[in-house]
Amino acid sequence: MNRTYELMFIVRPDMADEDLDKLVSNLESTVTSAAGTVKAVDRMGKRRLAYTVRKFREGIYILMTIEGAGTVIHELERRLRVTEQVIKFLTVRVDEEQKRLDKIKALRDARKKVSAQPTPSAEEAPAAAGETPAADVPAATV
């Protein structure tokens, strides 16, 4: 069963662009050989880390959006674990979250359609319901 995952990994800041391209293409070929697809690769550039990781204060961030089975992700994580240039990585499954967000959006759209319909004014409401206005009702005697 194909699911959507986001794989964020951080590589060493002193890594050359050619080596980075080679690493990303190697990971993409791993995904395609395991019957998965790479939807997008976003190179976010060099950023400062929140804390020191393996004696590095900066790192190059890369975000990959992948569609495939869990075995694809398992193999990718294994390769990232043994790759010396990778400082940290994190994989998140996003398909369930996307379904939840789509459902919330549909509910909001339905509410907008209901609120966009004209509502009867205060004078028309009692007449439409078959009731008499409050001014026409006689006051009770005490």
N, CA, C and O atoms as CSV, one atom per row, in Angstrom:
chain,resi,resn,atom,element,x,y,z
A,1,MET,N,N,0.844,-1.176,0.000
A,1,MET,CA,C,0.000,0.000,0.000
A,1,MET,C,C,0.892,1.243,0.000
A,1,MET,O,O,1.750,1.401,0.869
A,2,ASN,N,N,0.684,2.107,-0.966
A,2,ASN,CA,C,1.504,3.305,-1.074
A,2,ASN,C,C,1.014,4.388,-0.128
A,2,ASN,O,O,-0.180,4.672,-0.039
A,3,ARG,N,N,1.957,4.977,0.568
A,3,ARG,CA,C,1.678,6.075,1.484
A,3,ARG,C,C,2.629,7.209,1.159
A,3,ARG,O,O,3.629,7.020,0.466
A,4,THR,N,N,2.308,8.379,1.661
A,4,THR,CA,C,3.138,9.545,1.414
A,4,THR,C,C,3.959,9.851,2.656
A,4,THR,O,O,3.439,9.878,3.772
A,5,TYR,N,N,5.247,10.080,2.445
A,5,TYR,CA,C,6.170,10.366,3.529
A,5,TYR,C,C,6.968,11.622,3.197
A,5,TYR,O,O,7.203,11.935,2.030
A,6,GLU,N,N,7.382,12.334,4.245
A,6,GLU,CA,C,8.335,13.425,4.100
A,6,GLU,C,C,9.602,12.997,4.823
A,6,GLU,O,O,9.567,12.618,5.993
A,7,LEU,N,N,10.711,13.061,4.116
A,7,LEU,CA,C,12.004,12.693,4.681
A,7,LEU,C,C,12.867,13.950,4.713
A,7,LEU,O,O,13.248,14.483,3.670
A,8,MET,N,N,13.169,14.413,5.914
A,8,MET,CA,C,14.040,15.571,6.084
A,8,MET,C,C,15.380,15.061,6.586
A,8,MET,O,O,15.443,14.333,7.577
A,9,PHE,N,N,16.458,15.444,5.897
A,9,PHE,CA,C,17.757,15.072,6.415
A,9,PHE,C,C,18.711,16.255,6.306
A,9,PHE,O,O,18.561,17.130,5.453
A,10,ILE,N,N,19.696,16.248,7.199
A,10,ILE,CA,C,20.677,17.328,7.294
A,10,ILE,C,C,22.043,16.732,7.002
A,10,ILE,O,O,22.445,15.737,7.605
A,11,VAL,N,N,22.748,17.355,6.070
A,11,VAL,CA,C,24.098,16.902,5.732
A,11,VAL,C,C,25.120,17.920,6.226
A,11,VAL,O,O,24.774,19.039,6.606
A,12,ARG,N,N,26.365,17.514,6.213
A,12,ARG,CA,C,27.458,18.358,6.698
A,12,ARG,C,C,27.506,19.668,5.914
A,12,ARG,O,O,27.254,19.671,4.710
A,13,PRO,N,N,27.825,20.775,6.574
A,13,PRO,CA,C,27.841,22.070,5.880
A,13,PRO,C,C,29.013,22.227,4.913
A,13,PRO,O,O,28.963,23.065,4.014
A,14,ASP,N,N,30.061,21.434,5.089
A,14,ASP,CA,C,31.229,21.555,4.214
A,14,ASP,C,C,31.160,20.621,3.004
A,14,ASP,O,O,32.156,20.440,2.305
A,15,MET,N,N,30.010,20.038,2.760
A,15,MET,CA,C,29.842,19.099,1.644
A,15,MET,C,C,29.735,19.867,0.331
A,15,MET,O,O,29.019,20.866,0.258
A,16,ALA,N,N,30.433,19.418,-0.697
A,16,ALA,CA,C,30.418,20.073,-2.016
A,16,ALA,C,C,29.074,19.828,-2.704
A,16,ALA,O,O,28.400,18.831,-2.444
A,17,ASP,N,N,28.698,20.761,-3.590
A,17,ASP,CA,C,27.423,20.643,-4.301
A,17,ASP,C,C,27.360,19.382,-5.157
A,17,ASP,O,O,26.307,18.752,-5.258
A,18,GLU,N,N,28.471,19.016,-5.766
A,18,GLU,CA,C,28.485,17.815,-6.607
A,18,GLU,C,C,28.225,16.564,-5.771
A,18,GLU,O,O,27.489,15.666,-6.180
A,19,ASP,N,N,28.846,16.524,-4.587
A,19,ASP,CA,C,28.638,15.373,-3.711
A,19,ASP,C,C,27.201,15.328,-3.200
A,19,ASP,O,O,26.620,14.253,-3.046
A,20,LEU,N,N,26.637,16.500,-2.940
A,20,LEU,CA,C,25.249,16.570,-2.480
A,20,LEU,C,C,24.300,16.091,-3.578
A,20,LEU,O,O,23.359,15.344,-3.309
A,21,ASP,N,N,24.551,16.523,-4.817
A,21,ASP,CA,C,23.737,16.062,-5.944
A,21,ASP,C,C,23.837,14.545,-6.100
A,21,ASP,O,O,22.842,13.871,-6.369
A,22,LYS,N,N,25.031,14.026,-5.931
A,22,LYS,CA,C,25.248,12.588,-6.054
A,22,LYS,C,C,24.491,11.826,-4.959
A,22,LYS,O,O,23.901,10.780,-5.228
A,23,LEU,N,N,24.509,12.349,-3.722
A,23,LEU,CA,C,23.807,11.713,-2.614
A,23,LEU,C,C,22.300,11.710,-2.860
A,23,LEU,O,O,21.639,10.693,-2.650
A,24,VAL,N,N,21.761,12.832,-3.298
A,24,VAL,CA,C,20.314,12.931,-3.543
A,24,VAL,C,C,19.905,12.006,-4.691
A,24,VAL,O,O,18.885,11.324,-4.599
A,25,SER,N,N,20.685,11.978,-5.762
A,25,SER,CA,C,20.342,11.101,-6.890
A,25,SER,C,C,20.452,9.628,-6.489
A,25,SER,O,O,19.680,8.798,-6.969
A,26,ASN,N,N,21.396,9.304,-5.622
A,26,ASN,CA,C,21.527,7.933,-5.126
A,26,ASN,C,C,20.296,7.540,-4.313
A,26,ASN,O,O,19.793,6.425,-4.452
A,27,LEU,N,N,19.810,8.446,-3.469
A,27,LEU,CA,C,18.609,8.162,-2.683
A,27,LEU,C,C,17.381,8.051,-3.584
A,27,LEU,O,O,16.518,7.203,-3.357
A,28,GLU,N,N,17.299,8.902,-4.600
A,28,GLU,CA,C,16.173,8.821,-5.540
A,28,GLU,C,C,16.173,7.492,-6.278
A,28,GLU,O,O,15.115,6.896,-6.478
A,29,SER,N,N,17.344,7.023,-6.683
A,29,SER,CA,C,17.411,5.740,-7.393
A,29,SER,C,C,17.054,4.581,-6.458
A,29,SER,O,O,16.489,3.578,-6.893
A,30,THR,N,N,17.386,4.723,-5.175
A,30,THR,CA,C,16.993,3.704,-4.199
A,30,THR,C,C,15.478,3.625,-4.095
A,30,THR,O,O,14.910,2.534,-4.027
A,31,VAL,N,N,14.826,4.780,-4.082
A,31,VAL,CA,C,13.361,4.812,-3.984
A,31,VAL,C,C,12.730,4.197,-5.225
A,31,VAL,O,O,11.824,3.371,-5.110
A,32,THR,N,N,13.193,4.585,-6.406
A,32,THR,CA,C,12.589,4.074,-7.639
A,32,THR,C,C,12.847,2.579,-7.823
A,32,THR,O,O,12.000,1.870,-8.367
A,33,SER,N,N,14.005,2.094,-7.374
A,33,SER,CA,C,14.273,0.658,-7.506
A,33,SER,C,C,13.425,-0.165,-6.535
A,33,SER,O,O,13.224,-1.359,-6.756
A,34,ALA,N,N,12.928,0.454,-5.471
A,34,ALA,CA,C,12.085,-0.249,-4.504
A,34,ALA,C,C,10.599,0.000,-4.771
A,34,ALA,O,O,9.777,-0.139,-3.864
A,35,ALA,N,N,10.251,0.364,-6.000
A,35,ALA,CA,C,8.866,0.566,-6.436
A,35,ALA,C,C,8.202,1.747,-5.732
A,35,ALA,O,O,7.013,1.692,-5.417
A,36,GLY,N,N,8.946,2.791,-5.491
A,36,GLY,CA,C,8.397,4.020,-4.927
A,36,GLY,C,C,8.609,5.173,-5.890
A,36,GLY,O,O,9.268,5.019,-6.918
A,37,THR,N,N,8.048,6.331,-5.556
A,37,THR,CA,C,8.243,7.512,-6.393
A,37,THR,C,C,8.651,8.685,-5.516
A,37,THR,O,O,8.192,8.830,-4.383
A,38,VAL,N,N,9.519,9.514,-6.068
A,38,VAL,CA,C,9.932,10.738,-5.400
A,38,VAL,C,C,9.085,11.857,-5.985
A,38,VAL,O,O,9.211,12.185,-7.165
A,39,LYS,N,N,8.222,12.445,-5.161
A,39,LYS,CA,C,7.345,13.513,-5.641
A,39,LYS,C,C,8.081,14.834,-5.757
A,39,LYS,O,O,7.900,15.562,-6.733
A,40,ALA,N,N,8.915,15.154,-4.764
A,40,ALA,CA,C,9.613,16.432,-4.777
A,40,ALA,C,C,10.883,16.350,-3.940
A,40,ALA,O,O,10.963,15.591,-2.974
A,41,VAL,N,N,11.868,17.143,-4.329
A,41,VAL,CA,C,13.095,17.304,-3.560
A,41,VAL,C,C,13.287,18.799,-3.375
A,41,VAL,O,O,13.417,19.543,-4.347
A,42,ASP,N,N,13.304,19.230,-2.128
A,42,ASP,CA,C,13.434,20.652,-1.811
A,42,ASP,C,C,14.728,20.862,-1.045
A,42,ASP,O,O,14.888,20.373,0.073
A,43,ARG,N,N,15.645,21.590,-1.654
A,43,ARG,CA,C,16.913,21.902,-0.985
A,43,ARG,C,C,16.738,23.234,-0.277
A,43,ARG,O,O,16.627,24.283,-0.912
A,44,MET,N,N,16.715,23.176,1.025
A,44,MET,CA,C,16.412,24.362,1.818
A,44,MET,C,C,17.651,25.190,2.139
A,44,MET,O,O,17.534,26.286,2.688
A,45,GLY,N,N,18.813,24.693,1.812
A,45,GLY,CA,C,20.037,25.449,1.996
A,45,GLY,C,C,20.669,25.247,3.353
A,45,GLY,O,O,20.234,24.418,4.153
A,46,LYS,N,N,21.716,26.036,3.593
A,46,LYS,CA,C,22.473,25.933,4.838
A,46,LYS,C,C,21.786,26.754,5.919
A,46,LYS,O,O,21.446,27.920,5.715
A,47,ARG,N,N,21.590,26.127,7.066
A,47,ARG,CA,C,20.933,26.783,8.202
A,47,ARG,C,C,21.664,26.430,9.489
A,47,ARG,O,O,22.367,25.423,9.577
A,48,ARG,N,N,21.479,27.273,10.461
A,48,ARG,CA,C,22.071,27.047,11.778
A,48,ARG,C,C,21.235,26.021,12.538
A,48,ARG,O,O,20.006,26.084,12.535
A,49,LEU,N,N,21.908,25.081,13.185
A,49,LEU,CA,C,21.232,24.059,13.969
A,49,LEU,C,C,20.863,24.606,15.345
A,49,LEU,O,O,21.497,25.541,15.835
A,50,ALA,N,N,19.861,24.038,15.954
A,50,ALA,CA,C,19.418,24.474,17.275
A,50,ALA,C,C,20.450,24.101,18.344
A,50,ALA,O,O,20.576,24.791,19.355
A,51,TYR,N,N,21.173,23.030,18.124
A,51,TYR,CA,C,22.200,22.584,19.057
A,51,TYR,C,C,23.276,21.864,18.267
A,51,TYR,O,O,23.067,21.493,17.112
A,52,THR,N,N,24.403,21.671,18.882
A,52,THR,CA,C,25.538,21.038,18.210
A,52,THR,C,C,25.250,19.551,17.991
A,52,THR,O,O,24.870,18.831,18.914
A,53,VAL,N,N,25.443,19.114,16.746
A,53,VAL,CA,C,25.250,17.716,16.381
A,53,VAL,C,C,26.525,17.245,15.699
A,53,VAL,O,O,26.908,17.768,14.652
A,54,ARG,N,N,27.183,16.252,16.296
A,54,ARG,CA,C,28.445,15.720,15.772
A,54,ARG,C,C,29.465,16.836,15.507
A,54,ARG,O,O,30.156,16.829,14.488
A,55,LYS,N,N,29.545,17.765,16.411
A,55,LYS,CA,C,30.471,18.902,16.374
A,55,LYS,C,C,30.166,19.893,15.258
A,55,LYS,O,O,31.041,20.671,14.877
A,56,PHE,N,N,28.952,19.883,14.727
A,56,PHE,CA,C,28.555,20.840,13.694
A,56,PHE,C,C,27.509,21.789,14.255
A,56,PHE,O,O,26.604,21.363,14.972
A,57,ARG,N,N,27.626,23.077,13.934
A,57,ARG,CA,C,26.661,24.090,14.348
A,57,ARG,C,C,25.733,24.454,13.193
A,57,ARG,O,O,24.700,25.087,13.414
A,58,GLU,N,N,26.078,24.068,11.970
A,58,GLU,CA,C,25.270,24.341,10.777
A,58,GLU,C,C,25.095,23.055,9.991
A,58,GLU,O,O,25.805,22.071,10.203
A,59,GLY,N,N,24.126,23.085,9.072
A,59,GLY,CA,C,23.911,21.938,8.213
A,59,GLY,C,C,23.110,22.332,6.993
A,59,GLY,O,O,22.445,23.369,6.988
A,60,ILE,N,N,23.169,21.519,5.966
A,60,ILE,CA,C,22.397,21.738,4.746
A,60,ILE,C,C,21.147,20.865,4.831
A,60,ILE,O,O,21.236,19.642,4.940
A,61,TYR,N,N,19.993,21.505,4.780
A,61,TYR,CA,C,18.713,20.817,4.936
A,61,TYR,C,C,18.161,20.401,3.578
A,61,TYR,O,O,18.215,21.169,2.617
A,62,ILE,N,N,17.632,19.185,3.502
A,62,ILE,CA,C,17.011,18.672,2.282
A,62,ILE,C,C,15.716,17.959,2.681
A,62,ILE,O,O,15.699,17.143,3.603
A,63,LEU,N,N,14.637,18.283,1.970
A,63,LEU,CA,C,13.327,17.677,2.222
A,63,LEU,C,C,12.902,16.905,0.980
A,63,LEU,O,O,12.832,17.457,-0.118
A,64,MET,N,N,12.622,15.621,1.174
A,64,MET,CA,C,12.157,14.771,0.071
A,64,MET,C,C,10.745,14.304,0.385
A,64,MET,O,O,10.473,13.833,1.489
A,65,THR,N,N,9.847,14.433,-0.585
A,65,THR,CA,C,8.496,13.898,-0.467
A,65,THR,C,C,8.450,12.613,-1.278
A,65,THR,O,O,8.708,12.612,-2.481
A,66,ILE,N,N,8.119,11.524,-0.602
A,66,ILE,CA,C,8.211,10.187,-1.203
A,66,ILE,C,C,6.879,9.484,-1.082
A,66,ILE,O,O,6.182,9.606,-0.076
A,67,GLU,N,N,6.533,8.741,-2.127
A,67,GLU,CA,C,5.338,7.909,-2.088
A,67,GLU,C,C,5.763,6.464,-2.297
A,67,GLU,O,O,6.425,6.135,-3.281
A,68,GLY,N,N,5.375,5.606,-1.359
A,68,GLY,CA,C,5.753,4.211,-1.472
A,68,GLY,C,C,5.347,3.432,-0.244
A,68,GLY,O,O,4.642,3.937,0.630
A,69,ALA,N,N,5.799,2.201,-0.191
A,69,ALA,CA,C,5.481,1.321,0.937
A,69,ALA,C,C,6.477,1.559,2.070
A,69,ALA,O,O,7.460,2.281,1.907
A,70,GLY,N,N,6.213,0.955,3.190
A,70,GLY,CA,C,7.085,1.111,4.346
A,70,GLY,C,C,8.468,0.527,4.139
A,70,GLY,O,O,9.433,0.977,4.756
A,71,THR,N,N,8.573,-0.472,3.276
A,71,THR,CA,C,9.883,-1.074,3.013
A,71,THR,C,C,10.821,-0.090,2.327
A,71,THR,O,O,12.034,-0.142,2.527
A,72,VAL,N,N,10.265,0.804,1.521
A,72,VAL,CA,C,11.072,1.836,0.854
A,72,VAL,C,C,11.699,2.743,1.904
A,72,VAL,O,O,12.889,3.051,1.838
A,73,ILE,N,N,10.904,3.162,2.858
A,73,ILE,CA,C,11.377,4.061,3.904
A,73,ILE,C,C,12.399,3.352,4.796
A,73,ILE,O,O,13.396,3.943,5.212
A,74,HIS,N,N,12.136,2.097,5.075
A,74,HIS,CA,C,13.067,1.322,5.899
A,74,HIS,C,C,14.441,1.265,5.237
A,74,HIS,O,O,15.458,1.444,5.906
A,75,GLU,N,N,14.477,1.019,3.940
A,75,GLU,CA,C,15.748,0.956,3.204
A,75,GLU,C,C,16.420,2.327,3.157
A,75,GLU,O,O,17.637,2.426,3.317
A,76,LEU,N,N,15.641,3.377,2.940
A,76,LEU,CA,C,16.217,4.732,2.920
A,76,LEU,C,C,16.846,5.090,4.264
A,76,LEU,O,O,17.958,5.617,4.316
A,77,GLU,N,N,16.134,4.803,5.339
A,77,GLU,CA,C,16.659,5.117,6.663
A,77,GLU,C,C,17.923,4.315,6.962
A,77,GLU,O,O,18.839,4.822,7.609
A,78,ARG,N,N,17.978,3.081,6.499
A,78,ARG,CA,C,19.183,2.275,6.691
A,78,ARG,C,C,20.362,2.908,5.971
A,78,ARG,O,O,21.461,2.995,6.520
A,79,ARG,N,N,20.131,3.352,4.738
A,79,ARG,CA,C,21.209,3.992,3.972
A,79,ARG,C,C,21.643,5.312,4.593
A,79,ARG,O,O,22.834,5.620,4.626
A,80,LEU,N,N,20.693,6.088,5.083
A,80,LEU,CA,C,21.034,7.369,5.713
A,80,LEU,C,C,21.822,7.151,7.001
A,80,LEU,O,O,22.705,7.942,7.333
A,81,ARG,N,N,21.507,6.086,7.722
A,81,ARG,CA,C,22.197,5.795,8.977
A,81,ARG,C,C,23.674,5.509,8.746
A,81,ARG,O,O,24.505,5.886,9.571
A,82,VAL,N,N,24.017,4.859,7.654
A,82,VAL,CA,C,25.415,4.481,7.398
A,82,VAL,C,C,26.160,5.507,6.549
A,82,VAL,O,O,27.370,5.384,6.362
A,83,THR,N,N,25.460,6.517,6.030
A,83,THR,CA,C,26.114,7.549,5.237
A,83,THR,C,C,26.771,8.551,6.173
A,83,THR,O,O,26.106,9.147,7.020
A,84,GLU,N,N,28.061,8.733,6.019
A,84,GLU,CA,C,28.825,9.575,6.935
A,84,GLU,C,C,28.476,11.054,6.806
A,84,GLU,O,O,28.559,11.782,7.796
A,85,GLN,N,N,28.090,11.522,5.627
A,85,GLN,CA,C,27.800,12.939,5.412
A,85,GLN,C,C,26.494,13.376,6.063
A,85,GLN,O,O,26.298,14.567,6.305
A,86,VAL,N,N,25.601,12.438,6.350
A,86,VAL,CA,C,24.299,12.776,6.934
A,86,VAL,C,C,24.452,12.928,8.439
A,86,VAL,O,O,24.904,12.014,9.128
A,87,ILE,N,N,24.062,14.109,8.940
A,87,ILE,CA,C,24.154,14.384,10.373
A,87,ILE,C,C,22.927,13.840,11.093
A,87,ILE,O,O,23.050,13.120,12.085
A,88,LYS,N,N,21.753,14.182,10.598
A,88,LYS,CA,C,20.480,13.763,11.205
A,88,LYS,C,C,19.457,13.547,10.105
A,88,LYS,O,O,19.592,14.078,9.002
A,89,PHE,N,N,18.425,12.757,10.416
A,89,PHE,CA,C,17.303,12.582,9.490
A,89,PHE,C,C,16.044,12.287,10.272
A,89,PHE,O,O,16.091,11.817,11.408
A,90,LEU,N,N,14.906,12.575,9.637
A,90,LEU,CA,C,13.604,12.332,10.250
A,90,LEU,C,C,12.611,12.019,9.140
A,90,LEU,O,O,12.556,12.717,8.127
A,91,THR,N,N,11.826,10.962,9.338
A,91,THR,CA,C,10.811,10.573,8.375
A,91,THR,C,C,9.444,10.694,9.033
A,91,THR,O,O,9.238,10.223,10.152
A,92,VAL,N,N,8.506,11.336,8.321
A,92,VAL,CA,C,7.156,11.537,8.840
A,92,VAL,C,C,6.156,11.092,7.790
A,92,VAL,O,O,6.279,11.442,6.616
A,93,ARG,N,N,5.167,10.319,8.215
A,93,ARG,CA,C,4.091,9.907,7.303
A,93,ARG,C,C,3.038,11.004,7.288
A,93,ARG,O,O,2.521,11.375,8.342
A,94,VAL,N,N,2.713,11.526,6.115
A,94,VAL,CA,C,1.827,12.684,6.022
A,94,VAL,C,C,0.494,12.390,5.358
A,94,VAL,O,O,-0.336,13.294,5.266
A,95,ASP,N,N,0.247,11.182,4.892
A,95,ASP,CA,C,-1.001,10.920,4.178
A,95,ASP,C,C,-2.217,10.985,5.094
A,95,ASP,O,O,-3.262,11.487,4.679
A,96,GLU,N,N,-2.116,10.501,6.310
A,96,GLU,CA,C,-3.245,10.568,7.243
A,96,GLU,C,C,-3.545,12.018,7.612
A,96,GLU,O,O,-4.705,12.414,7.718
A,97,GLU,N,N,-2.505,12.791,7.804
A,97,GLU,CA,C,-2.688,14.208,8.138
A,97,GLU,C,C,-3.340,14.948,6.961
A,97,GLU,O,O,-4.177,15.827,7.165
A,98,GLN,N,N,-2.956,14.592,5.744
A,98,GLN,CA,C,-3.541,15.230,4.567
A,98,GLN,C,C,-5.024,14.887,4.449
A,98,GLN,O,O,-5.826,15.746,4.084
A,99,LYS,N,N,-5.396,13.652,4.752
A,99,LYS,CA,C,-6.812,13.266,4.729
A,99,LYS,C,C,-7.601,14.068,5.760
A,99,LYS,O,O,-8.713,14.521,5.486
A,100,ARG,N,N,-7.020,14.240,6.949
A,100,ARG,CA,C,-7.686,14.993,8.006
A,100,ARG,C,C,-7.861,16.451,7.599
A,100,ARG,O,O,-8.919,17.036,7.831
A,101,LEU,N,N,-6.838,17.037,6.998
A,101,LEU,CA,C,-6.930,18.431,6.564
A,101,LEU,C,C,-7.947,18.610,5.440
A,101,LEU,O,O,-8.652,19.619,5.395
A,102,ASP,N,N,-8.027,17.637,4.531
A,102,ASP,CA,C,-9.029,17.701,3.462
A,102,ASP,C,C,-10.441,17.628,4.032
A,102,ASP,O,O,-11.339,18.315,3.546
A,103,LYS,N,N,-10.645,16.805,5.054
A,103,LYS,CA,C,-11.957,16.678,5.684
A,103,LYS,C,C,-12.345,17.984,6.378
A,103,LYS,O,O,-13.489,18.425,6.273
A,104,ILE,N,N,-11.410,18.595,7.078
A,104,ILE,CA,C,-11.676,19.876,7.746
A,104,ILE,C,C,-12.002,20.952,6.722
A,104,ILE,O,O,-12.900,21.766,6.940
A,105,LYS,N,N,-11.288,20.962,5.618
A,105,LYS,CA,C,-11.536,21.953,4.562
A,105,LYS,C,C,-12.927,21.774,3.969
A,105,LYS,O,O,-13.615,22.758,3.697
A,106,ALA,N,N,-13.347,20.528,3.765
A,106,ALA,CA,C,-14.682,20.262,3.231
A,106,ALA,C,C,-15.759,20.751,4.196
A,106,ALA,O,O,-16.766,21.317,3.770
A,107,LEU,N,N,-15.548,20.532,5.498
A,107,LEU,CA,C,-16.517,21.017,6.493
A,107,LEU,C,C,-16.587,22.542,6.496
A,107,LEU,O,O,-17.674,23.112,6.592
A,108,ARG,N,N,-15.448,23.197,6.393
A,108,ARG,CA,C,-15.437,24.663,6.353
A,108,ARG,C,C,-16.149,25.192,5.124
A,108,ARG,O,O,-16.896,26.167,5.203
A,109,ASP,N,N,-15.919,24.547,3.981
A,109,ASP,CA,C,-16.595,24.970,2.748
A,109,ASP,C,C,-18.104,24.791,2.877
A,109,ASP,O,O,-18.869,25.637,2.415
A,110,ALA,N,N,-18.535,23.703,3.497
A,110,ALA,CA,C,-19.970,23.465,3.686
A,110,ALA,C,C,-20.572,24.533,4.592
A,110,ALA,O,O,-21.682,25.003,4.342
A,111,ARG,N,N,-19.851,24.917,5.640
A,111,ARG,CA,C,-20.345,25.967,6.537
A,111,ARG,C,C,-20.421,27.312,5.826
A,111,ARG,O,O,-21.342,28.092,6.070
A,112,LYS,N,N,-19.464,27.587,4.951
A,112,LYS,CA,C,-19.488,28.850,4.198
A,112,LYS,C,C,-20.696,28.902,3.277
A,112,LYS,O,O,-21.316,29.954,3.126
A,113,LYS,N,N,-21.034,27.782,2.662
A,113,LYS,CA,C,-22.190,27.740,1.765
A,113,LYS,C,C,-23.475,27.989,2.547
A,113,LYS,O,O,-24.368,28.691,2.073
A,114,VAL,N,N,-23.568,27.414,3.744
A,114,VAL,CA,C,-24.762,27.596,4.570
A,114,VAL,C,C,-24.862,29.043,5.039
A,114,VAL,O,O,-25.945,29.626,5.010
A,115,SER,N,N,-23.755,29.626,5.468
A,115,SER,CA,C,-23.793,31.008,5.966
A,115,SER,C,C,-23.959,32.008,4.826
A,115,SER,O,O,-24.390,33.135,5.068
A,116,ALA,N,N,-23.636,31.637,3.609
A,116,ALA,CA,C,-23.781,32.540,2.472
A,116,ALA,C,C,-25.225,32.634,1.995
A,116,ALA,O,O,-25.579,33.585,1.299
A,117,GLN,N,N,-26.066,31.667,2.353
A,117,GLN,CA,C,-27.473,31.707,1.958
A,117,GLN,C,C,-28.175,32.821,2.734
A,117,GLN,O,O,-27.901,33.020,3.917
A,118,PRO,N,N,-29.088,33.555,2.067
A,118,PRO,CA,C,-29.767,34.649,2.763
A,118,PRO,C,C,-30.690,34.099,3.855
A,118,PRO,O,O,-31.426,33.137,3.636
A,119,THR,N,N,-30.637,34.722,5.026
A,119,THR,CA,C,-31.500,34.315,6.133
A,119,THR,C,C,-32.674,35.280,6.205
A,119,THR,O,O,-32.512,36.460,5.893
A,120,PRO,N,N,-33.863,34.807,6.611
A,120,PRO,CA,C,-35.021,35.706,6.708
A,120,PRO,C,C,-34.775,36.742,7.799
A,120,PRO,O,O,-34.173,36.444,8.830
A,121,SER,N,N,-35.253,37.971,7.557
A,121,SER,CA,C,-35.048,39.039,8.537
A,121,SER,C,C,-35.955,38.815,9.741
A,121,SER,O,O,-36.780,37.902,9.728
A,122,ALA,N,N,-35.815,39.631,10.778
A,122,ALA,CA,C,-36.573,39.462,12.018
A,122,ALA,C,C,-38.070,39.664,11.805
A,122,ALA,O,O,-38.877,39.039,12.494
A,123,GLU,N,N,-38.460,40.532,10.857
A,123,GLU,CA,C,-39.881,40.773,10.599
A,123,GLU,C,C,-40.521,39.621,9.836
A,123,GLU,O,O,-41.695,39.313,10.039
A,124,GLU,N,N,-39.747,38.983,8.956
A,124,GLU,CA,C,-40.274,37.902,8.134
A,124,GLU,C,C,-40.286,36.571,8.880
A,124,GLU,O,O,-41.071,35.688,8.536
A,125,ALA,N,N,-39.453,36.408,9.871
A,125,ALA,CA,C,-39.313,35.125,10.549
A,125,ALA,C,C,-40.588,34.677,11.248
A,125,ALA,O,O,-40.987,33.530,11.049
A,126,PRO,N,N,-41.261,35.507,12.059
A,126,PRO,CA,C,-42.492,35.015,12.700
A,126,PRO,C,C,-43.601,34.743,11.687
A,126,PRO,O,O,-44.368,33.795,11.861
A,127,ALA,N,N,-43.699,35.542,10.649
A,127,ALA,CA,C,-44.743,35.324,9.651
A,127,ALA,C,C,-44.494,34.022,8.901
A,127,ALA,O,O,-45.434,33.309,8.550
A,128,ALA,N,N,-43.244,33.722,8.661
A,128,ALA,CA,C,-42.908,32.496,7.950
A,128,ALA,C,C,-43.198,31.278,8.822
A,128,ALA,O,O,-43.575,30.223,8.312
A,129,ALA,N,N,-43.022,31.421,10.131
A,129,ALA,CA,C,-43.240,30.288,11.023
A,129,ALA,C,C,-44.702,30.151,11.421
A,129,ALA,O,O,-45.063,29.165,12.062
A,130,GLY,N,N,-45.574,31.127,11.054
A,130,GLY,CA,C,-46.996,31.047,11.378
A,130,GLY,C,C,-47.295,31.547,12.783
A,130,GLY,O,O,-48.358,31.243,13.322
A,131,GLU,N,N,-46.394,32.300,13.387
A,131,GLU,CA,C,-46.588,32.824,14.726
A,131,GLU,C,C,-47.003,34.286,14.643
A,131,GLU,O,O,-46.812,34.943,13.619
A,132,THR,N,N,-47.565,34.779,15.722
A,132,THR,CA,C,-47.928,36.195,15.759
A,132,THR,C,C,-46.823,36.970,16.443
A,132,THR,O,O,-46.186,36.450,17.359
A,133,PRO,N,N,-46.581,38.185,16.029
A,133,PRO,CA,C,-45.531,38.976,16.656
A,133,PRO,C,C,-45.859,39.250,18.117
A,133,PRO,O,O,-47.022,39.212,18.518
A,134,ALA,N,N,-44.831,39.526,18.905
A,134,ALA,CA,C,-44.980,39.726,20.348
A,134,ALA,C,C,-45.824,40.953,20.663
A,134,ALA,O,O,-46.461,40.987,21.716
A,135,ALA,N,N,-45.858,41.971,19.791
A,135,ALA,CA,C,-46.638,43.185,20.044
A,135,ALA,C,C,-48.134,42.915,19.967
A,135,ALA,O,O,-48.902,43.637,20.603
A,136,ASP,N,N,-48.584,41.919,19.225
A,136,ASP,CA,C,-50.000,41.625,19.067
A,136,ASP,C,C,-50.558,40.744,20.197
A,136,ASP,O,O,-51.774,40.575,20.288
A,137,VAL,N,N,-49.724,40.196,21.033
A,137,VAL,CA,C,-50.185,39.321,22.099
A,137,VAL,C,C,-50.657,40.209,23.283
A,137,VAL,O,O,-49.915,41.088,23.721
A,138,PRO,N,N,-51.880,39.982,23.796
A,138,PRO,CA,C,-52.342,40.789,24.918
A,138,PRO,C,C,-51.548,40.498,26.178
A,138,PRO,O,O,-51.093,39.375,26.393
A,139,ALA,N,N,-51.387,41.521,27.009
A,139,ALA,CA,C,-50.629,41.364,28.244
A,139,ALA,C,C,-51.465,40.615,29.274
A,139,ALA,O,O,-52.685,40.776,29.320
A,140,ALA,N,N,-50.841,39.830,30.067
A,140,ALA,CA,C,-51.534,39.043,31.090
A,140,ALA,C,C,-51.903,39.956,32.260
A,140,ALA,O,O,-51.131,40.842,32.626
A,141,THR,N,N,-53.079,39.739,32.843
A,141,THR,CA,C,-53.507,40.523,33.996
A,141,THR,C,C,-53.025,39.892,35.263
A,141,THR,O,O,-52.951,38.669,35.380
A,142,VAL,N,N,-52.701,40.722,36.200
A,142,VAL,CA,C,-52.153,40.215,37.457
A,142,VAL,C,C,-53.204,40.164,38.514
A,142,VAL,O,O,-52.925,39.761,39.643
